[in-house]
Amino acid sequence: MATAIIGGITIEYQCYGNDDGKPLLLIQGMGTQMVMWPEAMIEGLVDQGFRVIAFDSRDCGLSQKFDDWGPADLGAAFAQIKQGETVTAPYDLDDMAVDTAGLIDLLGYQRMHVAGLSNGGAIAQILAINFPEKVQSLTLIMSTSARRGLPKPSPEATLWLAQPRNPQGTLQGAIEDALDTARVIGSPAFPATQEALSAAAQAQFERNYCPDGFGRHFLASLSSADRRVAKLSSIAAPTLIVQGAEDPLVPAACAKDLHSTISDSRLLMIEGMGHDLPVECLPQIVDAIAALASNS
């Protein structure tokens, strides 16, 4: 792993594959460390000729934290939204897109293939809007435009999203949170084993424990949506949209909205998949990303 300083912000990243491979930048989801990208996915992408770069977003993993801000007050944030006010946040997704653009520069690339997962997909959208010259192709996985009027998460997923992450602050609490997450938003046709979920939770917990970062990422997302929607149609990069047909957190209609908004985009809808990356679905996703890159 390596550390970059971008605009005064410390960003941790890691590279996989040959130096001369097609450069592909992976942007993880809300409060999620880069080690949560499935090994099989990274290995598959490397086998397809990619030089894969993953990183911890600010306020996550081994990248710089914003603990001076304190825990997110999501109740106050939703009250601001209800009153038509801008959500108060320590940073927004535009700032996180600037981090991402800076990492591309630091790595010495003029442009890269970019894939963003969930909230990482929102950051990838902003990157493609604000820094179009840096995005060779764009893959949006389980992502949304956050356009008003789109279907909302299921009631259970909404409750999960707003609840504190591991309030006990223990390894057992992290494991229980991971199991609950899989129960609520996991893929119904491809359930992960308890052993795999527990191992992944332990890896994240032992590498870096920062549940407050999840809440601050959430604030960043809530403070940024309206600005993004109006500019989505300007995205010119060849775009692939990957979506689980049974996703309770980002309903399938959200992917269809992105598909209809971004010109010449391709939509890959995977039956039985929820809001995770089941190992059974990875070959299909990797092949689709590789096909997009080969034509970009």
SULMO-V608077 format. One record per residue. SS is DSSP state (~ for helix, > for strand, _ for the rest). PHI is phi in whole degrees, -180 to 180 (999 if undefined). BURIAL is b if it has 9 or more other C-alpha atoms within 8 Angstrom, else e. Layout:
# SULMO-V608077
ss:SS phi:PHI burial:BURIAL
ss:SS phi:PHI burial:BURIAL
This chain:
# SULMO-V608077
ss:_ phi:999 burial:e
ss:> phi:-139 burial:e
ss:> phi:-120 burial:e
ss:> phi:-119 burial:b
ss:> phi:-110 burial:e
ss:> phi:-124 burial:b
ss:_ phi:57 burial:e
ss:_ phi:83 burial:e
ss:> phi:-103 burial:b
ss:> phi:-85 burial:b
ss:> phi:-124 burial:b
ss:> phi:-94 burial:b
ss:> phi:-145 burial:b
ss:> phi:-146 burial:b
ss:> phi:-111 burial:b
ss:> phi:-133 burial:b
ss:_ phi:92 burial:b
ss:_ phi:-73 burial:b
ss:_ phi:-60 burial:e
ss:_ phi:-94 burial:e
ss:_ phi:-72 burial:b
ss:> phi:-65 burial:b
ss:> phi:-73 burial:b
ss:> phi:-131 burial:b
ss:> phi:-102 burial:b
ss:> phi:-106 burial:b
ss:> phi:-115 burial:b
ss:_ phi:-77 burial:b
ss:_ phi:-86 burial:b
ss:_ phi:-60 burial:b
ss:_ phi:65 burial:b
ss:_ phi:-109 burial:b
ss:_ phi:-77 burial:b
ss:~ phi:-64 burial:b
ss:~ phi:-69 burial:e
ss:~ phi:-85 burial:e
ss:_ phi:-65 burial:e
ss:_ phi:-60 burial:b
ss:~ phi:-57 burial:e
ss:~ phi:-64 burial:e
ss:~ phi:-70 burial:b
ss:~ phi:-64 burial:b
ss:~ phi:-62 burial:e
ss:~ phi:-64 burial:b
ss:~ phi:-67 burial:b
ss:~ phi:-62 burial:b
ss:~ phi:-63 burial:e
ss:_ phi:-85 burial:e
ss:_ phi:95 burial:b
ss:> phi:-91 burial:b
ss:> phi:-97 burial:b
ss:> phi:-95 burial:b
ss:> phi:-122 burial:b
ss:> phi:-115 burial:b
ss:> phi:-151 burial:b
ss:_ phi:-88 burial:b
ss:_ phi:-63 burial:b
ss:_ phi:-51 burial:b
ss:_ phi:70 burial:b
ss:_ phi:-151 burial:b
ss:_ phi:59 burial:b
ss:_ phi:-97 burial:b
ss:_ phi:-82 burial:b
ss:_ phi:-63 burial:b
ss:_ phi:-99 burial:e
ss:_ phi:-119 burial:b
ss:~ phi:-65 burial:e
ss:~ phi:-61 burial:e
ss:~ phi:-71 burial:e
ss:_ phi:90 burial:e
ss:_ phi:-64 burial:b
ss:_ phi:-71 burial:e
ss:_ phi:-100 burial:e
ss:~ phi:-69 burial:b
ss:~ phi:-60 burial:e
ss:~ phi:-65 burial:e
ss:~ phi:-64 burial:b
ss:~ phi:-67 burial:b
ss:~ phi:-66 burial:e
ss:~ phi:-64 burial:b
ss:~ phi:-62 burial:b
ss:~ phi:-61 burial:e
ss:_ phi:-90 burial:e
ss:_ phi:76 burial:e
ss:_ phi:-97 burial:e
ss:_ phi:-75 burial:e
ss:_ phi:-68 burial:b
ss:_ phi:-78 burial:e
ss:_ phi:-148 burial:b
ss:_ phi:-71 burial:e
ss:_ phi:-165 burial:e
ss:_ phi:-128 burial:b
ss:~ phi:-68 burial:b
ss:~ phi:-62 burial:b
ss:~ phi:-62 burial:e
ss:~ phi:-70 burial:b
ss:~ phi:-68 burial:b
ss:~ phi:-63 burial:b
ss:~ phi:-55 burial:b
ss:~ phi:-66 burial:b
ss:~ phi:-62 burial:b
ss:~ phi:-65 burial:b
ss:~ phi:-66 burial:b
ss:~ phi:-58 burial:b
ss:~ phi:-63 burial:b
ss:~ phi:-62 burial:e
ss:_ phi:-74 burial:e
ss:_ phi:88 burial:e
ss:_ phi:-102 burial:e
ss:_ phi:-75 burial:e
ss:_ phi:-154 burial:b
ss:> phi:-141 burial:b
ss:> phi:-73 burial:b
ss:> phi:-131 burial:b
ss:> phi:-129 burial:b
ss:> phi:-121 burial:b
ss:> phi:-109 burial:b
ss:_ phi:57 burial:b
ss:~ phi:-64 burial:b
ss:~ phi:-64 burial:b
ss:~ phi:-68 burial:b
ss:~ phi:-66 burial:b
ss:~ phi:-63 burial:b
ss:~ phi:-63 burial:b
ss:~ phi:-60 burial:b
ss:~ phi:-65 burial:b
ss:~ phi:-58 burial:b
ss:~ phi:-69 burial:b
ss:~ phi:-79 burial:b
ss:~ phi:-87 burial:e
ss:_ phi:-133 burial:b
ss:~ phi:-60 burial:b
ss:~ phi:-70 burial:e
ss:~ phi:-96 burial:b
ss:> phi:-112 burial:b
ss:> phi:-80 burial:b
ss:> phi:-149 burial:b
ss:> phi:-132 burial:b
ss:> phi:-118 burial:b
ss:> phi:-113 burial:b
ss:> phi:-109 burial:b
ss:_ phi:53 burial:b
ss:_ phi:-119 burial:b
ss:_ phi:-143 burial:b
ss:_ phi:-81 burial:b
ss:_ phi:65 burial:b
ss:_ phi:-63 burial:b
ss:_ phi:-62 burial:e
ss:_ phi:98 burial:e
ss:_ phi:-72 burial:e
ss:_ phi:-57 burial:e
ss:_ phi:-91 burial:e
ss:_ phi:-57 burial:b
ss:_ phi:-61 burial:e
ss:~ phi:-54 burial:e
ss:~ phi:-69 burial:e
ss:~ phi:-68 burial:b
ss:~ phi:-64 burial:b
ss:~ phi:-63 burial:e
ss:~ phi:-61 burial:b
ss:~ phi:-63 burial:e
ss:~ phi:-90 burial:e
ss:_ phi:-79 burial:e
ss:_ phi:-62 burial:e
ss:_ phi:-87 burial:b
ss:_ phi:48 burial:b
ss:_ phi:-62 burial:e
ss:_ phi:-72 burial:e
ss:_ phi:71 burial:e
ss:_ phi:-119 burial:e
ss:~ phi:-61 burial:e
ss:~ phi:-63 burial:e
ss:~ phi:-64 burial:b
ss:~ phi:-65 burial:b
ss:~ phi:-67 burial:b
ss:~ phi:-62 burial:b
ss:~ phi:-64 burial:b
ss:~ phi:-65 burial:b
ss:~ phi:-66 burial:b
ss:~ phi:-67 burial:e
ss:~ phi:-60 burial:b
ss:~ phi:-64 burial:b
ss:~ phi:-65 burial:e
ss:~ phi:-83 burial:b
ss:~ phi:-120 burial:b
ss:_ phi:-71 burial:b
ss:_ phi:-82 burial:b
ss:_ phi:-65 burial:b
ss:_ phi:-87 burial:e
ss:_ phi:-136 burial:b
ss:_ phi:-66 burial:b
ss:_ phi:-77 burial:b
ss:_ phi:-76 burial:e
ss:~ phi:-61 burial:e
ss:~ phi:-64 burial:e
ss:~ phi:-66 burial:e
ss:~ phi:-65 burial:b
ss:~ phi:-66 burial:b
ss:~ phi:-65 burial:e
ss:~ phi:-66 burial:b
ss:~ phi:-64 burial:b
ss:~ phi:-66 burial:b
ss:~ phi:-62 burial:b
ss:~ phi:-67 burial:b
ss:~ phi:-62 burial:b
ss:~ phi:-74 burial:e
ss:~ phi:-74 burial:e
ss:_ phi:-167 burial:e
ss:_ phi:-107 burial:e
ss:_ phi:-149 burial:b
ss:~ phi:-64 burial:b
ss:~ phi:-67 burial:b
ss:~ phi:-62 burial:b
ss:~ phi:-59 burial:b
ss:~ phi:-64 burial:b
ss:~ phi:-70 burial:b
ss:~ phi:-61 burial:b
ss:~ phi:-62 burial:b
ss:~ phi:-59 burial:b
ss:~ phi:-60 burial:b
ss:~ phi:-67 burial:b
ss:~ phi:-64 burial:b
ss:_ phi:-84 burial:b
ss:_ phi:-119 burial:b
ss:~ phi:-60 burial:b
ss:~ phi:-61 burial:e
ss:~ phi:-67 burial:e
ss:~ phi:-75 burial:b
ss:~ phi:-56 burial:b
ss:_ phi:-66 burial:e
ss:_ phi:-110 burial:b
ss:~ phi:-60 burial:b
ss:~ phi:-68 burial:e
ss:~ phi:-82 burial:e
ss:_ phi:-63 burial:b
ss:_ phi:-109 burial:e
ss:_ phi:-66 burial:b
ss:> phi:-54 burial:b
ss:> phi:-128 burial:b
ss:> phi:-116 burial:b
ss:> phi:-115 burial:b
ss:> phi:-109 burial:b
ss:> phi:-144 burial:b
ss:> phi:-82 burial:b
ss:_ phi:-65 burial:b
ss:_ phi:-109 burial:b
ss:_ phi:-75 burial:b
ss:_ phi:-86 burial:b
ss:_ phi:-92 burial:b
ss:_ phi:-120 burial:b
ss:_ phi:-57 burial:b
ss:~ phi:-56 burial:b
ss:~ phi:-61 burial:e
ss:~ phi:-68 burial:b
ss:~ phi:-67 burial:b
ss:~ phi:-65 burial:b
ss:~ phi:-64 burial:b
ss:~ phi:-60 burial:b
ss:~ phi:-61 burial:b
ss:~ phi:-78 burial:e
ss:~ phi:-91 burial:e
ss:_ phi:-92 burial:b
ss:_ phi:-60 burial:b
ss:_ phi:58 burial:e
ss:_ phi:-81 burial:b
ss:> phi:-113 burial:e
ss:> phi:-110 burial:b
ss:> phi:-110 burial:e
ss:> phi:-99 burial:e
ss:> phi:-109 burial:b
ss:_ phi:-67 burial:e
ss:_ phi:84 burial:b
ss:_ phi:-94 burial:b
ss:_ phi:-103 burial:b
ss:_ phi:-106 burial:b
ss:_ phi:-158 burial:e
ss:_ phi:-122 burial:e
ss:_ phi:-63 burial:b
ss:~ phi:-59 burial:e
ss:~ phi:-66 burial:e
ss:~ phi:-95 burial:b
ss:~ phi:-63 burial:b
ss:~ phi:-58 burial:b
ss:~ phi:-64 burial:e
ss:~ phi:-68 burial:b
ss:~ phi:-61 burial:b
ss:~ phi:-62 burial:e
ss:~ phi:-68 burial:b
ss:~ phi:-64 burial:b
ss:~ phi:-65 burial:b
ss:~ phi:-64 burial:e
ss:~ phi:-62 burial:b
ss:~ phi:-63 burial:b
ss:~ phi:-67 burial:e
ss:_ phi:-107 burial:e
ss:_ phi:-111 burial:e
